[in-house]
Each structure stands twice: as C-alpha cells, then as structure tokens.
C-alpha cells in the first residue's frame, strides 16, 4: 500500500521529554455516498538508526476535515528523532491495521525533531509571535503570502544552529475576516479552507513539522474584536463554525486533547486554556477570547472565566521554581491611550487584572513573564510596585508576523507611569523598550537567572535585543 502525502502538515504539537504528538490532514476523496475511508499512519526512529519503530495507525475524521493525531511515546529526553507521516485508503477497521500491513513509504519525507527537557534547570530558547495575515480572495485564486518569509527566516536561524525548543503562536493565525468587510467567513467549510491555505504555505509548514508548536486564538480566528460586535446570528452560525475549525487545526495537537494510547483521541475539551513545561520554563497558555463577559458594569467584566483565573493563580504560586511564562493573546500591560482600544485588552478588565497582580504581589511569585501579541508592534515593558521592592513582572509583546498595511504607533500606548488598578497598591510601568513597528518575530532564551530577548524582522534582521535579570 502506497502511503499518500498529507494535504496539510505534519504539525509537531505538544512534545515532552517522553512523548510527541504529530497532527496531519489526509485526502478527502469521495466514494459513493460518502468520503473514502482514510487512515493516518506514522512511524518514528532515533536519529542515526536505519530501522523505524512499528507504525501507528489512526483515523482521519471527515467530520473534522480529515485530520488525525498520532502519539509517539517511550521517547528519551533531549534526543533527536526522525519521523514520517502520511495517509492510506483502506476498507479495513482500525484494529485490523497492524505492524504486518504492507506499506510503501517512498513518497513520504522524513522529518527530524528533538524531544523536550525534563531537567528543571535546563535553559530553553523559543520563538513567539502573532498576527500572520494571509489575504485570500476570489475563492483562493489570489493570495498575499509574503508573510511566509517570516517563517523562512526562523528556519534559517534553526539551520544556522540556533536552539529552538518551541514555536508559540499567540493568535490571529488566520484572518477569517479579510479587511474586516470583504467576504468574512461564516461557514465551517470557509473556516477550514482558511486554515488549509494558511498552514500549507511552504515555510510555515516545514517549521511546524520540525519544532513543537503551541497555539492559542485571538479575535480574527472568529471575527474582529469578538464578541464585542457579535449578533445573535453570529453566535448561532459563525461562532460554532469558527470553534469547530479551531479545535480541528489548532487545539487538537495541543496538551488539551486527551489521548488514550498512540492513536485515539477522546472527547472534546470543555476549555481552551492549557499548560506545559520544558526545562526551566513553565507555560500557561490562556484563552482570553472565548470566555469574555462584557458588561457596562466594570466590576462584572471578565476577560477569562473564574475557573481559568483561579487555575492561573494556582499555577503561578505552585512553587515549581521555573520561569513562569503566561501566554496571553492580548497584553496585560502597557495600556492603550484609547479607551475603545483598551477595552479589548486586559486594561478593559481592570478587576481581574488587579486580582492577578495582587496575587503575584501577595504570594511573592518570581520570574513572571507575560508573552502577548495583537498590537502589530513589538516591545518590552516592566511592572513594579513601589510598596513591594521584590515585585517585578515582565511583558514582552511580539506582533505582527506579517501585516501588509501601516503598523500602529507607539504613541498610542501609555509606556510609563501608574497602571490602572482597583487597589490601594500602586503598579507602575517602567523601562519600556523602543517599539518595533514592523513585521517581526521574537526569540526568548531563558535560564533561572535571566531572560534574553531579541526582536528580528520578517527577513531575519536584528531590530532590538536586551537582557532581563529576575
């Protein structure tokens, strides 16, 4: 049986020292009254060995646009492996596809990656960013795909020897509402097609196949400023379609999804936030978009649900000793000078922001760093509290991977001075870096003493670099 190449992927998702998830999309081929039965197949070997392990077979579900996820387990931390992934057509049942099933892998590329670190002191280096615009009009007949060069630059760094342990994408992986007005997506088929276009571009596809990739969503996975302008019809039609596609293409290869064995994924998650760890770094990937509660009463407004907020605070003060990276699609600080723009960020949800900051201050949590996107500019800011000399929180904003229109000006933000909170304690924004208002990505390298960050242009040119000691 000839193994067929994937139509999208593979995407290397959640990866630990012992396991790795790999996602791929097969071929949706009609057969009679329904699609042809398709199974995914994947196999892995340690780098340098000629023999692969026995293949893993898994279903590719037409109800979710033909994706599948394989889990590789019993891996060794910080070791390089090679894998192959593809699809086959078969009328057999999944349980009948075993190690003796004949497979021809001649059409399938071999991809290498490295497992994570279980040593809590191990330094880590990762790349993050957000907002990759891919204008797709006239039924996909016209693209503006210049943004793929950003991922070519990241690949160039990796091929040049730069350690890259993760790629973290902080939202707006798609723009389902081109220019906000031109043919916005509404149906599941439209959202799925948007993801297929975005994730099958040459360089992003190669990058996600080689480096563990973690994602969260922001508004443009649904519509601009969601849910501030949502109609009843949007909630009934657009939102279910958008979330179905998000689960298919972004969440399904994350730690969110429960796997039973190497080939079976169970159920649908009841939340979209999750955590993971690698070496000296802990990550809490928030969902700051779908749990929002908008109210005229500022005391009632919520950017995340109570359960997520409680989990985030517990995670911050769990005593792990690692660097605490909070991944938030929208910035915690600094605030926009515009009240309307601020309403979409943490600055529009002051009660919960205050709760979070007061918890960090009260529990004396160290090494807290917020990673954010959204703004279409990149910068670093620090938050201090004059009444608590040990309190320090870092904000690193990185956006956009690609935006073909004028970027925002740093003048639109309050880059120093007191932050609005509902507390007698004062929190002050200080040491804001020069803002980079151009297409870019940010590399973060962390150990238990300091974090180093560098902002690079879409073409890989250095724009700004600094160090921050905890």
C-alpha positions in Angstrom: 0.0 0.0 0.0 1.5 3.4 -1.1 1.4 5.9 1.7 0.0 9.2 0.5 1.5 12.6 1.4 -0.5 14.8 3.7 -2.5 17.7 2.4 -1.7 19.8 5.4 1.0 19.1 7.9 2.6 17.3 9.6 2.4 19.6 12.6 4.6 18.6 15.6 2.4 19.6 18.5 2.7 19.0 22.3 6.1 17.5 23.0 7.6 16.4 26.3 10.8 14.5 27.2 9.0 11.2 26.7 6.2 11.9 24.1 5.4 13.8 21.0 2.0 14.5 19.2 2.0 14.8 15.4 -1.0 16.1 13.5 -1.8 15.7 9.8 -4.6 16.1 7.3 -5.4 13.4 4.8 -7.2 13.4 1.5 -11.0 13.9 1.4 -11.8 11.6 -1.6 -15.5 10.9 -2.5 -16.6 7.3 -2.7 -20.2 6.6 -3.4 -22.4 8.4 -0.8 -19.6 9.4 1.4 -15.8 10.0 1.6 -13.4 7.2 1.1 -12.2 5.6 4.3 -8.9 7.1 5.2 -6.4 6.3 7.9 -3.3 8.2 9.0 -0.1 6.3 9.6 3.2 7.5 11.3 6.4 6.0 12.4 9.5 7.1 14.3 13.1 6.2 14.9 16.0 7.7 16.9 18.3 9.8 14.6 21.1 7.8 13.1 19.2 4.4 13.2 18.0 2.8 10.0 15.1 1.0 11.4 11.8 2.7 12.3 9.5 1.5 15.1 6.3 -0.2 14.2 3.9 2.2 12.6 1.0 3.9 14.4 -2.4 3.9 12.6 -5.1 6.4 13.4 -8.5 7.5 12.0 -8.8 10.6 9.8 -12.2 12.0 10.5 -14.2 13.6 7.7 -16.4 15.3 10.3 -13.3 17.3 11.2 -11.9 17.9 7.7 -9.9 14.7 7.6 -7.2 15.3 10.4 -5.6 12.8 12.6 -3.2 12.8 15.6 -0.5 10.2 16.4 1.2 10.0 19.7 4.8 8.8 19.9 5.7 7.6 23.4 8.6 6.0 25.3 11.0 8.6 24.0 14.2 9.8 25.6 14.5 13.5 26.7 16.6 15.9 24.6 17.2 13.3 21.9 16.8 13.8 18.2 14.3 11.6 16.4 13.1 11.3 12.8 9.5 10.5 11.8 7.3 10.0 8.8 3.6 10.6 8.5 1.1 10.1 5.7 -2.3 8.6 4.9 -3.7 5.4 3.3 -7.0 4.3 1.9 -8.4 1.1 3.3 -11.7 -0.6 3.9 -10.3 -2.4 6.9 -11.1 -1.4 10.5 -8.5 0.4 12.5 -7.9 -2.5 14.8 -7.1 -4.7 11.7 -4.2 -2.4 10.6 -1.2 -3.8 12.3 2.6 -4.0 12.0 2.4 -6.5 9.2 0.3 -4.3 7.0 2.4 -3.7 3.9 3.4 0.0 3.4 5.4 1.8 0.8 6.9 5.0 2.3 8.7 6.1 -0.8 6.6 9.3 -1.3 6.9 10.5 2.3 9.5 12.9 3.6 11.5 12.2 6.8 11.4 15.0 9.4 13.7 15.5 12.4 12.9 17.0 15.8 14.2 17.0 19.4 12.3 16.0 22.5 11.9 18.3 25.4 14.0 18.6 28.6 12.9 17.1 31.9 15.8 18.7 33.8 14.2 21.7 35.5 17.4 23.7 35.3 17.9 23.3 31.6 17.9 26.7 29.6 15.3 26.9 26.9 15.0 29.1 23.7 11.8 29.6 21.8 10.3 31.9 19.2 6.9 33.5 19.5 4.7 36.0 17.7 1.2 36.6 16.4 -0.9 38.0 13.7 0.1 36.4 10.4 -2.1 38.0 7.7 -2.9 35.9 4.6 -5.3 37.7 2.3 -7.3 35.1 0.4 -9.8 36.4 -2.1 -11.8 35.2 -5.1 -12.1 31.6 -3.9 -8.4 31.2 -3.1 -7.4 32.4 -6.6 -5.4 35.3 -5.2 -3.0 35.3 -2.2 -0.8 37.8 -0.4 1.5 35.2 1.1 4.6 37.3 1.7 4.2 36.5 5.4 5.6 33.1 4.8 9.1 34.7 4.6 8.9 35.3 8.3 8.9 31.5 8.9 11.7 31.1 6.3 13.8 33.4 8.5 13.1 31.3 11.6 14.1 28.2 9.7 17.3 29.9 8.6 18.2 30.5 12.3 17.5 26.9 13.1 19.6 25.7 10.2 22.3 28.0 11.3 22.4 26.3 14.7 20.1 28.4 16.8 18.5 26.3 19.5 14.7 26.5 19.1 12.7 24.4 21.5 9.2 25.7 20.7 7.2 27.9 18.4 4.5 29.7 20.3 1.7 31.4 18.2 -0.4 33.9 20.2 -3.4 34.3 18.0 -4.7 35.5 14.6 -3.1 32.5 12.9 -5.8 33.2 10.4 -7.8 36.3 9.4 -11.2 35.0 8.8 -12.5 38.5 8.1 -10.2 39.9 5.3 -10.1 43.6 5.8 -13.0 43.1 8.2 -15.5 43.7 5.5 -14.6 41.6 2.4 -16.4 38.3 2.4 -15.8 37.3 6.1 -16.0 33.6 6.7 -19.2 32.2 8.3 -19.4 28.5 7.4 -17.4 25.6 8.6 -16.2 24.9 5.0 -14.9 28.5 4.8 -13.0 28.4 8.1 -11.5 25.0 7.2 -10.4 26.3 3.8 -8.8 29.3 5.5 -6.7 27.1 7.8 -5.7 24.8 4.9 -4.4 27.8 3.0 -2.6 29.3 6.0 -1.0 26.1 7.2 0.1 24.7 3.9 2.4 27.5 2.9 5.9 26.2 2.3 7.9 27.6 5.1 5.3 27.6 7.9 4.6 24.0 7.0 8.2 23.0 7.3 8.7 24.9 10.5 5.7 23.4 12.3 6.8 19.9 11.2 10.3 20.3 12.8 9.6 22.3 16.0 7.0 21.7 18.7 4.2 24.3 18.0 1.8 25.6 20.6 -1.1 27.9 19.7 -3.9 30.0 21.2 -6.6 32.0 19.5 -7.5 35.7 19.3 -10.3 37.5 17.6 -9.6 37.0 13.9 -10.0 33.3 14.2 -13.7 34.3 14.6 -14.2 37.9 13.7 -12.6 41.3 14.6 -13.0 42.3 18.2 -15.0 39.2 19.1 -17.5 39.2 20.8 -18.0 43.0 21.1 -20.0 43.3 17.8 -21.5 39.8 17.7 -25.1 39.4 16.6 -27.5 36.6 17.6 -26.8 35.1 14.2 -23.1 35.3 14.7 -23.4 33.3 17.9 -25.6 30.7 16.2 -23.8 30.4 12.9 -20.3 31.9 12.8 -19.1 31.1 16.3 -19.8 27.3 16.2 -18.1 27.0 12.8 -15.1 29.0 13.9 -14.6 27.0 17.1 -15.1 23.7 15.2 -12.3 24.7 12.8 -10.1 26.0 15.7 -10.4 22.7 17.5 -9.5 20.8 14.3 -6.5 22.8 13.3 -5.1 24.4 16.4 -6.3 22.7 19.6 -6.2 19.1 18.5 -2.4 18.8 18.6 -2.1 20.7 21.9 -2.0 19.3 25.5 -5.7 20.0 25.7 -6.7 16.8 24.0 -6.8 13.5 25.9 -5.0 10.7 24.1 -5.6 7.0 25.0 -2.6 5.2 23.6 -0.8 6.2 20.5 -3.8 6.6 18.1 -7.0 7.5 19.9 -8.2 11.0 20.9 -11.1 11.2 23.3 -13.8 13.7 23.5 -14.0 17.5 23.0 -12.3 19.8 25.6 -14.5 21.9 27.9 -11.9 24.7 28.0 -9.3 26.1 25.7 -6.5 27.1 28.2 -3.7 24.7 29.0 -0.2 24.3 30.5 3.0 22.7 29.6 6.6 22.7 30.8 10.0 22.3 29.2 13.4 22.5 31.0 13.4 25.6 33.2 10.2 27.0 31.7 6.5 26.6 32.7 3.9 27.9 30.2 0.2 28.8 30.9 -1.5 29.3 27.6 -4.6 31.4 28.3 -7.8 31.7 26.4 -8.6 35.5 26.6 -11.2 35.5 23.8 -13.9 32.9 24.2 -14.6 33.3 28.0 -15.2 37.0 27.9 -18.1 38.5 29.7 -18.8 42.1 28.5 -20.8 44.3 30.8 -21.4 48.0 31.3 -20.5 47.5 34.9 -16.7 47.4 35.1 -16.9 45.2 38.2 -18.7 42.5 36.3 -16.5 42.4 33.1 -14.4 39.3 32.7 -11.6 38.6 30.1 -11.3 35.0 31.4 -13.7 32.9 33.4 -13.4 32.4 37.2 -12.2 28.9 36.8 -9.4 29.9 34.4 -8.4 32.8 36.7 -8.2 30.5 39.7 -6.2 27.9 37.8 -3.8 30.6 36.6 -3.2 31.9 40.1 -2.7 28.4 41.5 -0.2 27.7 38.7 1.7 30.9 39.4 2.2 30.1 43.0 2.8 26.3 42.7 6.4 26.6 43.8 7.9 24.9 40.7 10.9 27.2 40.7 10.7 27.6 36.9 10.3 30.7 34.9 6.6 31.4 34.6 5.5 32.4 31.0 1.9 33.5 30.8 0.8 33.3 27.1 -1.9 35.9 26.5 -3.1 36.9 23.1 -3.7 40.4 24.3 -1.3 42.4 26.6 -1.7 42.6 30.3 0.2 46.0 30.1 1.0 48.6 28.9 -2.4 50.0 28.2 -3.6 51.8 25.1 -4.3 55.5 25.4 -7.5 54.9 23.6 -10.4 53.8 25.9 -12.0 52.0 22.9 -8.8 50.0 22.1 -8.1 49.4 25.8 -11.5 47.8 26.3 -10.3 44.8 24.1 -7.2 44.2 26.2 -6.6 43.4 29.9 -6.9 47.1 30.5 -10.6 46.8 29.8 -11.0 44.2 32.6 -9.3 46.0 35.5 -10.9 44.0 38.3 -9.4 40.7 37.0 -6.1 42.3 36.2 -5.9 43.7 39.7 -6.8 40.2 41.2 -3.9 38.7 39.2 -1.3 41.4 40.1 -2.3 41.3 43.8 -1.9 37.6 43.8 1.6 37.8 42.3 2.5 40.5 44.8 1.0 38.8 47.9 2.5 35.4 47.0 5.8 36.9 46.1 5.9 35.0 42.8 9.2 35.4 41.0 10.2 35.1 37.3 6.8 36.1 35.9 6.8 37.0 32.2 3.7 37.7 30.0 4.0 36.9 26.3 1.5 38.8 24.2 0.7 39.8 20.6 -2.1 41.7 18.9 -0.7 45.2 18.8 1.1 45.0 15.4 4.3 46.2 17.1 6.8 44.7 19.5 8.3 45.9 22.8 9.3 45.0 26.3 7.9 46.7 29.5 8.4 46.1 33.2 5.9 46.5 36.0 7.0 47.4 39.5 5.2 48.2 42.8 6.9 50.9 44.9 5.5 49.3 48.1 6.9 45.9 47.3 10.6 46.1 46.1 10.7 42.4 45.2 7.6 42.7 42.9 8.6 42.6 39.2 6.6 41.4 36.2 7.9 41.5 32.6 5.7 42.0 29.5 7.0 41.0 26.1 4.8 41.8 23.1 5.6 40.5 19.6 3.4 41.3 16.6 2.9 41.0 13.7 4.5 38.0 11.9 3.1 39.8 8.8 0.8 42.8 8.3 0.9 44.4 4.8 -0.6 47.7 6.0 0.7 50.5 8.2 1.6 49.3 11.7 0.5 51.1 14.9 2.5 53.9 16.5 4.0 53.5 20.0 2.4 56.9 20.7 -1.0 55.1 21.1 0.2 53.4 24.3 0.9 54.5 27.9 4.5 53.4 28.1 5.3 54.6 31.6 3.6 55.6 34.8 0.9 54.2 37.0 -1.2 51.3 35.7 -5.0 51.5 36.3 -5.9 49.0 39.0 -8.6 48.6 41.7 -6.3 48.5 44.7 -4.5 50.8 47.2 -1.3 49.3 45.9 0.4 51.2 43.1 1.7 49.4 40.0 4.0 51.3 37.7 5.1 50.7 34.1 8.8 51.3 33.7 11.8 50.5 31.4 9.8 50.2 28.2 12.0 49.4 25.2 11.8 51.1 21.8 8.8 49.8 20.0 9.4 47.9 16.7 6.5 48.8 14.4 7.3 46.4 11.6 6.8 42.8 10.7 8.8 40.7 13.2 9.2 37.8 15.5 10.8 37.5 18.9 13.3 34.9 20.2 13.4 34.4 24.0 16.2 32.5 25.7 15.7 31.8 29.4 17.5 30.3 32.3 16.9 30.5 36.0 19.0 33.7 36.4 17.9 35.9 33.4 16.0 36.0 30.2 17.4 37.3 26.9 15.2 38.5 24.1 15.8 39.6 20.6 13.4 41.0 18.1 14.1 40.2 14.4 12.5 41.5 11.2 10.5 39.4 8.8 13.7 38.9 6.8 15.7 38.0 9.9 17.5 41.3 10.5 18.1 42.2 14.2 15.9 45.0 15.4 16.3 45.1 19.2 17.9 43.0 21.9 18.1 43.1 25.7 18.6 41.1 28.9 16.4 41.0 32.0 17.6 39.6 35.3 14.8 38.3 37.6 
